[in-house]
């Protein structure tokens, strides 16, 4: 570590810590690295920024802010900075590595034209925050580029890498999730982990939680309306041993978008699963709630396209997602409905620690009084009951079932066996392995992430034989991973840092939950939650499925017959008068 990087408030030290975490396999060792770093920070502001940058990104989840800097803007600017051709040099390097930030770091380290422009000034965390704020308040693309260029010249290539990742609000891809950050906060400041998690849940901010822990103020954390709460998550039923299914109730799992609705004194705000404000995208839901004289409430539920007494596929909901001001045509063609299945707060009282059965009673009374759609709950005793209800859910066009313990509290942000999901993959494709990407953490030293492709060799729209359709990193055994890595050595055509370009050879049967349109990809489609189903050692690349197969499967999903809700409804739709 350089002498300069020893400044505890420096962004460089945070970047070096993140890099060290990424190179460490043991989760306990990762936590200790962040504990060691966090212990060195003296001011509340640095503690807040460090934990926020590592876990949430450039801005706190509850801030509602975004820098609005696109991947293309960053990539083309980096190519200009290095004085290289974007299409001929940068783009192929980015495709091979699978990471813009990784590509930019390596280019900045190795291209003399870029090196000559770098004059690291050991920026503080506060200075980085100011740069993010400048990007937030600036709307013009050229002005944003100017801010980025000026910032990069003051950083090392490693700092630039993590600056870009933090800016993107996505995962830092270092194998260090929020729950590990919470563990580090608890360990650093000598607090109970559950107290840290609770404070984060009701404050909505990991950074503010760290400051509260530092100053012994966790007990003062209190719920605030319009600050989204981390959602409770479900585990796949296959991953949990269940001895008595009668302890659970069943609800159909909708093919929609998870949403948290906050309503107070006529004001309504809606938040997505990643805690982004999506209020303006669904004005009919806002109008419906604001028309009621409701008490202060927070509801957990699902937004679905609902038309002609039928829940329509998620693909149609996508036409509404991300549209901040939907047109009258969109509102008419794809009307949406909010279906509640839990209540977290009512009239000044947090309900997180109440049993599900008590929360459900409160929700049913609210639904009856104010005509709010809520899920139907069904009793189950055994797996035969689950199978029958599962089939009914599929007939409705829903994804499957949710099984919920009657006595469960709302375990925010965690996957436990209190909530279980019963789903089957939507389909599978025979794909060809195109790229192998180096793993991290416990998979360090192996190639464990893979880009899979489909055939387009008889498709006049493409010159290639195969194009990417998805990236998968699970579903195989340790023994299968070893066998794949041995073969990869033999079929590698070219190396791009942590990524290998492979000769099309190995066929993978890839299962997935859904197919979605994505115009930013070469195929125009992406697979939702792809994972290995089988390694088809018996097949050759000529047996791979084609893009036309994908298009056909997508259309079948759209055209699928669905039962109307009037018969055996999956939710109650009270009178909306």
Backbone torsions as a table, in degrees:
resi	resn	phi	psi	omega
1	UNK	NA	132.5	-179.3
2	UNK	-69.4	155.6	179.4
3	UNK	-57.0	-38.4	-178.7
4	UNK	-63.0	-37.5	-174.9
5	UNK	-68.7	-8.1	-179.7
6	UNK	-74.5	-12.4	175.2
7	UNK	-60.7	119.2	-171.3
8	UNK	-66.8	-23.1	-178.9
9	UNK	-93.9	8.8	-174.9
10	UNK	-82.2	144.6	174.1
11	UNK	-66.9	-29.6	179.2
12	UNK	-61.0	-41.3	179.8
13	UNK	-65.8	-37.0	175.9
14	UNK	-64.8	-43.3	179.0
15	UNK	-63.2	-42.0	178.6
16	UNK	-66.1	-35.8	177.0
17	UNK	-66.2	-44.3	177.9
18	UNK	-60.5	-41.4	179.1
19	UNK	-65.2	-41.4	178.3
20	UNK	-63.0	-40.5	177.3
21	UNK	-61.1	-42.2	-178.8
22	UNK	-63.7	-26.9	-177.9
23	UNK	-90.9	-0.1	-175.4
24	UNK	-104.3	133.5	-177.9
25	UNK	-82.0	-49.0	-174.0
26	UNK	-68.3	130.1	178.2
27	UNK	-66.0	-37.6	177.2
28	UNK	-62.5	-38.5	177.9
29	UNK	-68.1	-37.2	176.0
30	UNK	-60.5	-46.6	179.5
31	UNK	-60.2	-42.9	-178.7
32	UNK	-64.1	-37.3	177.2
33	UNK	-59.4	-42.8	179.9
34	UNK	-73.7	-33.6	174.9
35	UNK	-59.9	-46.6	179.6
36	UNK	-59.5	-40.8	179.3
37	UNK	-69.2	-48.3	-176.0
38	UNK	-62.9	-33.3	-179.1
39	UNK	-65.2	-22.7	-178.2
40	UNK	-82.8	-16.3	-176.3
41	UNK	-81.7	127.2	-175.3
42	UNK	-95.3	-43.7	-174.1
43	UNK	-84.3	150.6	176.9
44	UNK	-59.3	-40.1	-177.5
45	UNK	-61.9	-41.5	179.3
46	UNK	-69.1	-38.8	176.4
47	UNK	-60.8	-45.8	-179.6
48	UNK	-63.9	-46.8	-177.0
49	UNK	-66.8	-42.7	-178.1
50	UNK	-60.6	-48.4	-179.6
51	UNK	-69.1	-37.1	177.5
52	UNK	-63.9	-49.3	-179.2
53	UNK	-59.4	-41.2	-175.9
54	UNK	-73.3	-31.4	-171.2
55	UNK	-109.7	-36.6	-173.6
56	UNK	-110.6	-29.8	-178.4
57	UNK	116.2	-159.2	-175.6
58	UNK	-62.0	-30.9	-177.9
59	UNK	-130.6	151.2	177.1
60	UNK	-62.5	147.9	179.3
61	UNK	-56.9	-31.6	-175.8
62	UNK	-89.1	-2.1	-176.6
63	UNK	-76.1	-27.5	-175.6
64	UNK	75.1	7.7	-176.4
65	UNK	-94.7	151.2	171.7
66	UNK	-147.6	146.6	-179.0
67	UNK	-75.8	-20.9	179.1
68	UNK	53.0	51.0	175.1
69	UNK	-115.0	116.2	-175.6
70	UNK	-77.4	158.9	178.3
71	UNK	-59.8	-39.0	-180.0
72	UNK	-63.2	-41.5	178.8
73	UNK	-60.2	-46.1	179.9
74	UNK	-65.1	-43.9	-176.1
75	UNK	-65.5	-47.6	-179.6
76	UNK	-66.7	-35.4	177.8
77	UNK	-66.0	-41.2	178.3
78	UNK	-63.7	-39.9	177.6
79	UNK	-62.4	-42.9	176.9
80	UNK	-63.5	-40.0	-179.8
81	UNK	-61.0	-38.9	-179.7
82	UNK	-85.7	-7.6	-177.9
83	UNK	58.9	47.2	176.8
84	UNK	-123.9	162.1	179.0
85	UNK	-77.4	126.6	-176.8
86	UNK	-62.8	-49.3	-174.8
87	UNK	-70.2	-40.3	-172.3
88	UNK	-87.8	-28.0	-174.8
89	UNK	-115.4	-57.8	-174.0
90	UNK	-66.0	-49.4	-174.7
91	UNK	-60.0	-47.2	176.7
92	UNK	-62.2	-36.3	178.1
93	UNK	-65.5	-41.2	178.3
94	UNK	-64.8	-41.9	179.7
95	UNK	-62.6	-40.5	-178.2
96	UNK	-70.3	-41.4	-176.9
97	UNK	-81.1	-26.0	-177.9
98	UNK	77.7	7.8	-176.4
99	UNK	-147.9	120.0	176.7
100	UNK	-64.5	-44.0	-176.7
101	UNK	-64.4	-40.3	178.2
102	UNK	-65.1	-42.1	179.1
103	UNK	-61.9	-45.3	-178.8
104	UNK	-64.3	-42.5	177.3
105	UNK	-57.0	-48.1	-177.3
106	UNK	-66.5	-38.6	177.5
107	UNK	-65.4	-43.4	179.8
108	UNK	-64.6	-30.2	179.7
109	UNK	-77.1	-25.6	-168.4
110	UNK	-117.9	-13.9	-178.6
111	UNK	-98.3	119.7	-176.1
112	UNK	-56.8	-37.7	-178.9
113	UNK	-61.9	-34.9	176.8
114	UNK	-76.0	-43.4	-179.7
115	UNK	-56.6	-38.0	-177.5
116	UNK	-65.5	-22.5	-177.3
117	UNK	-92.7	-11.1	-176.8
118	UNK	-87.3	129.7	178.1
119	UNK	-141.2	78.3	-173.0
120	UNK	-56.6	131.6	-178.0
121	UNK	-118.7	12.0	176.4
122	UNK	53.3	58.7	-178.0
123	UNK	-62.1	144.9	178.0
124	UNK	-82.3	165.5	175.6
125	UNK	-60.0	-38.3	178.1
126	UNK	-63.2	-39.8	178.1
127	UNK	-66.0	-37.7	175.8
128	UNK	-63.6	-42.5	176.6
129	UNK	-58.0	-42.2	179.7
130	UNK	-63.7	-36.4	177.0
131	UNK	-65.2	-44.8	177.7
132	UNK	-60.5	-41.4	179.1
133	UNK	-64.1	-38.8	178.0
134	UNK	-62.6	-40.3	177.5
135	UNK	-66.0	-35.3	-179.6
136	UNK	-66.2	-43.2	-175.5
137	UNK	-84.3	-7.3	-179.1
138	UNK	-98.1	127.9	-176.4
139	UNK	-101.3	-27.3	-175.5
140	UNK	-79.8	136.6	-175.8
141	UNK	-61.4	-44.1	-178.0
142	UNK	-66.1	-34.3	178.1
143	UNK	-68.1	-39.7	176.3
144	UNK	-62.8	-41.4	179.4
145	UNK	-62.9	-39.5	177.8
146	UNK	-61.6	-42.8	178.5
147	UNK	-62.3	-44.0	179.9
148	UNK	-63.5	-46.2	-179.8
149	UNK	-59.0	-45.6	-179.7
150	UNK	-62.9	-39.1	-179.8
151	UNK	-68.0	-45.8	-177.6
152	UNK	-60.2	-37.0	-178.7
153	UNK	-63.2	-18.8	-178.2
154	UNK	-97.9	8.2	-175.0
155	UNK	-121.6	163.1	167.8
156	UNK	-83.5	163.0	176.7
157	UNK	-56.6	-36.9	178.4
158	UNK	-65.1	-41.4	177.0
159	UNK	-61.8	-41.6	179.0
160	UNK	-59.8	-42.8	179.4
161	UNK	-55.9	-51.2	-176.8
162	UNK	-77.4	-27.9	172.6
163	UNK	-58.3	-45.9	-179.9
164	UNK	-65.5	-42.3	-179.4
165	UNK	-66.5	-40.9	177.8
166	UNK	-65.8	-40.5	179.7
167	UNK	-60.9	-36.0	-177.1
168	UNK	-74.9	-7.6	178.3
169	UNK	61.7	12.1	176.0
170	UNK	-96.0	-172.5	176.9
171	UNK	-64.6	143.8	175.8
172	UNK	-74.9	-6.8	177.6
173	UNK	57.2	45.6	177.5
174	UNK	-117.8	8.3	-179.9
175	UNK	69.2	36.6	-175.7
176	UNK	-137.8	90.0	-174.7
177	UNK	-82.1	172.1	-176.7
178	UNK	-56.6	-38.3	-179.4
179	UNK	-62.7	-30.8	176.5
180	UNK	-72.5	-36.6	175.3
181	UNK	-62.3	-42.0	177.5
182	UNK	-61.2	-41.8	176.3
183	UNK	-59.6	-42.9	-179.3
184	UNK	-64.9	-40.2	177.6
185	UNK	-61.3	-47.5	-179.9
186	UNK	-60.1	-43.4	-178.0
187	UNK	-69.7	-40.8	-177.9
188	UNK	-62.6	-43.7	-172.1
189	UNK	-106.6	10.9	174.4
190	UNK	65.0	43.2	-178.6
191	UNK	-115.8	160.8	175.5
192	UNK	-71.6	137.1	-178.0
193	UNK	-59.7	-42.4	-179.3
194	UNK	-62.6	-35.1	177.8
195	UNK	-66.0	-38.2	176.8
196	UNK	-65.5	-46.5	-179.3
197	UNK	-62.8	-40.8	-179.9
198	UNK	-64.8	-45.6	179.8
199	UNK	-61.3	-39.7	177.8
200	UNK	-65.2	-41.4	-178.1
201	UNK	-60.9	-46.1	-174.6
202	UNK	-86.8	-19.8	175.9
203	UNK	-87.6	-27.0	-179.3
204	UNK	77.7	4.4	-175.0
205	UNK	-135.3	121.7	177.1
206	UNK	-70.1	-34.3	179.2
207	UNK	-65.3	-46.7	179.3
208	UNK	-66.1	-33.9	177.4
209	UNK	-62.6	-43.1	178.9
210	UNK	-61.0	-40.4	178.6
211	UNK	-66.0	-41.7	177.6
212	UNK	-61.4	-41.6	178.5
213	UNK	-63.9	-42.4	-179.7
214	UNK	-60.3	-38.3	-175.7
215	UNK	-100.8	15.7	176.7
216	UNK	58.0	44.6	-176.8
217	UNK	-121.6	17.4	-178.5
218	UNK	-59.5	-33.6	-179.4
219	UNK	-65.8	-18.7	-178.1
220	UNK	-89.3	-1.7	177.9
221	UNK	-64.4	131.8	-178.8
222	UNK	-138.9	150.1	-179.3
223	UNK	-70.0	140.5	176.8
224	UNK	-128.0	131.9	175.5
225	UNK	-59.0	144.2	177.7
226	UNK	72.2	13.5	166.3
227	UNK	-110.1	107.5	-172.5
228	UNK	-62.6	148.5	-178.4
229	UNK	-102.5	140.9	176.3
230	UNK	-58.5	129.5	-175.1
231	UNK	-71.2	146.1	169.0
232	UNK	-73.0	141.4	-175.0
233	UNK	-117.0	161.3	-178.1
234	UNK	-113.2	150.3	174.9
235	UNK	-100.2	148.0	172.1
236	UNK	-61.3	138.0	-177.8
237	UNK	-61.0	-28.0	-179.4
238	UNK	-65.3	-23.4	-176.0
239	UNK	-89.0	-1.4	-175.1
240	UNK	-128.5	140.6	175.6
241	UNK	-90.0	116.3	-177.7
242	UNK	-112.4	120.5	-176.7
243	UNK	-90.3	-31.9	-175.9
244	UNK	-139.6	100.8	-178.2
245	UNK	-70.9	-16.5	178.7
246	UNK	-67.6	-13.9	175.4
247	UNK	-74.8	-8.2	-174.8
248	UNK	-113.3	157.1	166.3
249	UNK	-115.6	159.2	-177.2
250	UNK	-114.2	142.3	171.6
251	UNK	-134.7	148.8	175.5
252	UNK	-72.4	142.1	179.3
253	UNK	-94.1	114.7	-171.9
254	UNK	-78.7	151.4	176.7
255	UNK	-88.9	67.3	-174.8
256	UNK	-141.3	-150.4	-174.6
257	UNK	-123.6	123.2	178.9
258	UNK	-60.7	138.2	-176.9
259	UNK	-148.6	143.6	173.8
260	UNK	-114.9	122.3	-176.7
261	UNK	-107.6	124.2	175.6
262	UNK	-108.3	126.0	-177.7
263	UNK	-131.3	126.4	178.7
264	UNK	-153.9	120.3	174.6
265	UNK	52.5	44.0	178.2
266	UNK	84.2	-12.3	177.5
267	UNK	-86.6	137.2	-178.5
268	UNK	-131.9	131.8	172.1
269	UNK	-134.0	140.3	-177.9
270	UNK	-117.1	139.2	-178.0
271	UNK	-129.4	138.7	178.9
272	UNK	-81.3	177.1	-178.6
273	UNK	-59.3	-34.4	177.6
274	UNK	-87.8	16.5	173.0
275	UNK	69.8	20.3	174.5
276	UNK	-82.4	146.3	178.2
277	UNK	-76.1	117.5	-178.7
278	UNK	-118.6	21.1	-172.4
279	UNK	-56.6	-49.4	-173.2
280	UNK	-69.5	-16.5	-179.4
281	UNK	-75.7	-18.1	-174.2
282	UNK	-132.8	67.5	-175.2
283	UNK	-62.9	-29.4	-179.7
284	UNK	-66.8	-32.3	175.8
285	UNK	-69.9	-42.7	177.2
286	UNK	-59.6	-46.7	-178.9
287	UNK	-61.9	-40.3	-178.1
288	UNK	-64.6	-47.7	179.6
289	UNK	-68.1	-41.1	-177.1
290	UNK	-69.0	-19.2	179.3
291	UNK	-78.8	-12.5	-179.3
292	UNK	-96.5	146.8	174.6
293	UNK	-89.6	68.2	-175.1
294	UNK	-82.8	152.3	167.0
295	UNK	-71.2	171.8	174.2
296	UNK	-62.7	122.0	-178.3
297	UNK	-140.9	154.4	168.7
298	UNK	-127.6	120.7	-178.1
299	UNK	-114.0	143.8	173.0
300	UNK	-107.3	128.6	-177.4
301	UNK	-166.4	-159.5	-174.4
302	UNK	-132.9	138.8	172.1
303	UNK	-98.4	126.1	179.7
304	UNK	-130.7	151.4	167.3
305	UNK	-75.8	122.5	-176.1
306	UNK	-130.4	117.1	-175.8
307	UNK	-148.1	138.9	179.5
308	UNK	53.3	44.9	175.9
309	UNK	63.5	26.3	-175.4
310	UNK	-138.7	134.4	170.5
311	UNK	-77.8	122.5	-176.4
312	UNK	-95.3	163.1	-171.7
313	UNK	-63.7	155.9	-179.6
314	UNK	-57.2	-32.7	-179.4
315	UNK	-56.9	-32.9	178.4
316	UNK	-76.6	-32.7	175.7
317	UNK	-63.1	-31.6	178.5
318	UNK	-56.5	-28.3	179.6
319	UNK	-67.8	-19.1	177.6
320	UNK	-98.5	-24.6	-175.1
321	UNK	-70.7	132.8	179.3
322	UNK	83.2	-6.1	177.4
323	UNK	-89.1	107.1	-172.8
324	UNK	-73.8	-30.3	178.0
325	UNK	-132.0	82.3	-177.1
326	UNK	-63.8	141.3	179.5
327	UNK	-73.5	165.5	176.6
328	UNK	-59.8	-35.9	179.7
329	UNK	-63.0	-45.3	178.4
330	UNK	-62.6	-41.2	-179.0
331	UNK	-63.2	-35.7	-179.5
332	UNK	-77.2	-44.2	-175.4
333	UNK	-74.1	-33.1	-175.8
334	UNK	-131.4	66.4	179.9
335	UNK	-69.0	142.5	-176.8
336	UNK	-116.0	160.2	-179.9
337	UNK	-136.4	138.6	173.4
338	UNK	-96.3	121.2	178.8
339	UNK	-111.3	116.6	-177.1
340	UNK	-86.0	141.8	172.1
341	UNK	-131.8	3.8	175.2
342	UNK	-160.1	156.5	175.3
343	UNK	-128.0	132.1	-173.1
344	UNK	-109.8	-16.2	-174.8
345	UNK	-159.2	136.8	177.0
346	UNK	-147.2	121.0	169.0
347	UNK	49.6	50.9	176.9
348	UNK	89.1	-1.7	-175.6
349	UNK	-117.6	112.6	170.9
350	UNK	-65.5	138.1	-176.2
351	UNK	-114.3	10.6	-174.6
352	UNK	-57.0	-37.5	-174.3
353	UNK	-91.4	0.6	174.9
354	UNK	-79.6	150.2	176.5
355	UNK	-64.7	154.0	179.5
356	UNK	-54.8	-41.0	-178.4
357	UNK	-60.5	-37.0	178.3
358	UNK	-71.9	-43.1	178.6
359	UNK	-62.5	-39.1	179.7
360	UNK	-64.2	-41.0	178.0
361	UNK	-60.5	-42.4	177.7
362	UNK	-63.1	-42.9	-179.2
363	UNK	-64.8	-41.6	-179.7
364	UNK	-64.5	-40.5	177.3
365	UNK	-63.5	-41.3	178.8
366	UNK	-64.4	-43.9	180.0
367	UNK	-61.5	-44.3	-179.3
368	UNK	-64.8	-40.1	-176.4
369	UNK	-75.7	-37.1	-172.6
370	UNK	-116.3	8.8	176.9
371	UNK	57.4	54.2	177.6
372	UNK	-101.6	125.9	178.0
373	UNK	-61.8	131.3	177.8
374	UNK	-135.6	157.6	-178.8
375	UNK	-64.0	151.5	168.8
376	UNK	-83.5	135.6	175.8
377	UNK	-107.8	139.5	-175.9
378	UNK	-129.1	137.6	178.3
379	UNK	-74.2	145.1	174.9
380	UNK	-135.7	149.7	178.0
381	UNK	-125.4	-25.7	-175.2
382	UNK	-154.5	179.0	-177.0
383	UNK	-70.5	-23.2	174.6
384	UNK	-64.3	-41.1	176.1
385	UNK	-60.9	-43.5	-179.6
386	UNK	-61.4	-43.4	-178.4
387	UNK	-63.4	-43.1	179.7
388	UNK	-63.6	-45.9	-179.6
389	UNK	-69.1	-33.4	177.5
390	UNK	-61.8	-44.1	179.4
391	UNK	-64.3	-38.4	177.6
392	UNK	-63.3	-39.1	177.8
393	UNK	-62.4	-42.1	178.0
394	UNK	-64.3	-36.3	177.1
395	UNK	-61.7	-33.1	176.6
396	UNK	-74.7	-10.0	-174.1
397	UNK	85.9	10.2	178.3
398	UNK	-84.8	168.5	-171.8
399	UNK	-77.6	-25.2	-174.7
400	UNK	156.8	-139.4	-176.7
401	UNK	-127.4	153.8	164.9
402	UNK	-113.3	129.9	174.7
403	UNK	-109.9	125.4	-173.7
404	UNK	-128.6	129.6	177.0
405	UNK	-64.2	133.5	-177.1
406	UNK	-64.4	-29.5	-176.1
407	UNK	-99.3	11.5	-174.6
408	UNK	-78.4	140.7	169.9
409	UNK	-85.8	172.7	-179.0
410	UNK	-84.2	99.4	-175.8
411	UNK	-89.9	81.8	-172.5
412	UNK	-58.5	133.4	173.3
413	UNK	67.8	16.4	-176.4
414	UNK	-131.5	151.9	173.6
415	UNK	-106.4	111.0	175.7
416	UNK	-132.6	-176.4	-176.3
417	UNK	-87.9	9.6	175.2
418	UNK	-67.1	-36.9	174.5
419	UNK	-119.9	129.0	179.6
420	UNK	-124.2	143.4	176.2
421	UNK	-113.0	137.9	178.5
422	UNK	-114.5	108.1	-177.0
423	UNK	-139.1	155.7	170.6
424	UNK	-121.6	145.1	177.9
425	UNK	-56.0	143.0	179.0
426	UNK	-67.5	-30.6	-178.3
427	UNK	-178.9	-175.3	177.8
428	UNK	-145.9	157.3	178.5
429	UNK	-136.0	144.3	169.5
430	UNK	-86.0	114.7	-174.6
431	UNK	-119.9	166.8	179.6
432	UNK	-112.6	133.3	177.8
433	UNK	-71.9	121.5	-176.8
434	UNK	-106.0	-38.1	-179.2
435	UNK	-135.8	147.9	172.2
436	UNK	-119.7	130.8	-176.4
437	UNK	-116.0	137.8	-178.8
438	UNK	-61.8	138.2	178.0
439	UNK	-83.0	174.4	177.8
440	UNK	-136.6	173.0	-179.6
441	UNK	62.6	-130.3	-177.9
442	UNK	-68.6	-14.5	177.2
443	UNK	-100.8	10.4	176.0
444	UNK	-59.3	141.7	-177.6
445	UNK	89.8	-1.9	176.6
446	UNK	-128.2	165.3	170.4
447	UNK	-99.2	110.1	-170.3
448	UNK	-124.0	-8.4	176.2
449	UNK	-111.6	135.3	-172.0
450	UNK	-134.5	135.9	171.9
451	UNK	-93.9	124.7	-176.0
452	UNK	-110.0	147.0	-176.7
453	UNK	-128.8	164.9	176.3
454	UNK	-118.7	162.8	-174.8
455	UNK	-82.6	137.4	172.6
456	UNK	-134.9	20.1	-172.9
457	UNK	-68.3	-19.2	175.4
458	UNK	-109.6	19.2	-179.2
459	UNK	-106.4	116.6	-176.8
460	UNK	-64.4	-12.9	-178.6
461	UNK	-77.7	-12.2	-172.9
462	UNK	-133.0	151.0	176.2
463	UNK	-95.0	-24.9	-178.1
464	UNK	-76.3	168.9	172.9
465	UNK	-90.1	-33.6	-178.9
466	UNK	-136.5	144.2	174.8
467	UNK	-129.8	150.7	-178.2
468	UNK	-64.7	144.2	175.4
469	UNK	-126.9	-16.8	179.9
470	UNK	-177.8	165.9	178.9
471	UNK	-125.7	129.9	-176.1
472	UNK	-132.2	147.8	-179.5
473	UNK	-144.6	31.1	178.6
474	UNK	-161.4	166.7	179.2
475	UNK	105.9	-5.5	179.4
476	UNK	-111.5	158.9	178.3
477	UNK	-87.0	167.8	176.6
478	UNK	-61.0	-38.5	179.6
479	UNK	-66.5	-40.8	177.3
480	UNK	-65.1	-36.7	178.5
481	UNK	-63.4	-42.3	177.3
482	UNK	-61.0	-43.0	-179.0
483	UNK	-65.6	-40.4	178.3
484	UNK	-65.3	-42.6	-179.5
485	UNK	-64.0	-34.7	176.7
486	UNK	-65.1	-40.6	178.8
487	UNK	-70.3	-38.1	-178.4
488	UNK	-56.0	-36.6	178.5
489	UNK	-59.2	-32.3	-176.7
490	UNK	-83.8	-24.2	-174.0
491	UNK	-111.4	10.0	178.1
492	UNK	-71.4	127.7	177.5
493	UNK	-96.6	-36.8	-176.4
494	UNK	-157.7	148.8	179.6
495	UNK	-111.3	132.7	174.9
496	UNK	-126.5	84.9	-177.5
497	UNK	58.5	-120.1	-178.1
498	UNK	-82.3	5.3	-175.2
499	UNK	-119.5	138.2	177.4
500	UNK	-112.0	130.8	170.3
501	UNK	-85.1	126.2	-172.7
502	UNK	-109.5	149.3	169.3
503	UNK	-68.9	129.1	178.0
504	UNK	-57.5	111.9	-174.2
505	UNK	-148.9	-51.3	-171.5
506	UNK	-89.0	127.8	-179.0
507	UNK	-101.0	130.5	-179.9
508	UNK	-119.6	126.0	170.5
509	UNK	-80.7	115.2	-172.8
510	UNK	-107.8	121.6	175.5
511	UNK	-100.6	154.1	-174.7
512	UNK	-153.3	165.3	-178.0
513	UNK	-94.3	-23.1	-178.4
514	UNK	-166.0	160.9	171.7
515	UNK	-112.7	131.3	-179.7
516	UNK	-125.7	146.7	172.8
517	UNK	-72.6	134.4	176.7
518	UNK	-146.3	98.7	-174.6
519	UNK	-68.8	-11.5	-179.8
520	UNK	-82.4	-6.4	179.4
521	UNK	-102.4	158.8	-179.1
522	UNK	-64.9	-33.5	179.9
523	UNK	-80.9	-16.6	-173.9
524	UNK	72.2	5.3	177.6
525	UNK	-137.1	152.1	169.0
526	UNK	-131.8	158.2	177.8
527	UNK	-98.6	136.6	179.2
528	UNK	-89.8	121.8	179.2
529	UNK	54.7	57.0	177.3
530	UNK	-73.7	148.4	178.2
531	UNK	-157.8	156.0	179.4
532	UNK	-63.0	131.7	169.0
533	UNK	-102.5	-40.3	178.6
534	UNK	-161.9	148.0	170.6
535	UNK	-92.9	115.4	-173.9
536	UNK	-92.0	78.5	179.0
537	UNK	-63.0	-19.5	-176.1
538	UNK	-85.4	-8.6	-176.5
539	UNK	-107.4	159.9	176.4
540	UNK	-115.1	165.3	179.6
541	UNK	-53.8	-28.1	178.9
542	UNK	-66.3	-16.4	179.2
543	UNK	-88.7	-3.4	-176.0
544	UNK	-64.9	147.5	174.8
545	UNK	-69.1	162.1	-173.3
546	UNK	-111.1	169.2	175.7
547	UNK	-61.6	-35.1	177.9
548	UNK	-64.1	-31.9	174.2
549	UNK	-63.8	-42.0	178.1
550	UNK	-62.3	-46.2	179.5
551	UNK	-60.4	-40.2	179.0
552	UNK	-65.2	-43.4	-179.7
553	UNK	-64.2	-38.4	178.0
554	UNK	-62.7	-45.9	-178.4
555	UNK	-66.0	-38.2	176.7
556	UNK	-60.9	-38.2	177.6
557	UNK	-62.4	-42.8	179.8
558	UNK	-65.0	-40.7	-174.3
559	UNK	-85.2	-1.8	-175.0
560	UNK	-58.3	134.0	177.0
561	UNK	-69.2	137.4	-178.8
562	UNK	-129.8	137.9	176.6
563	UNK	-70.9	141.6	175.8
564	UNK	-73.3	156.8	-176.3
565	UNK	-75.9	-15.9	-179.0
566	UNK	-62.3	-26.0	178.2
567	UNK	-110.1	122.6	-177.4
568	UNK	50.6	61.8	-174.1
569	UNK	-65.2	147.4	175.0
570	UNK	-88.8	-10.3	176.2
571	UNK	-152.9	158.4	175.9
572	UNK	-87.5	131.5	176.5
573	UNK	-117.4	86.2	-178.2
574	UNK	-63.0	164.7	176.2
575	UNK	-54.6	133.4	-176.3
576	UNK	-99.7	20.3	177.8
577	UNK	-77.5	NA	NA
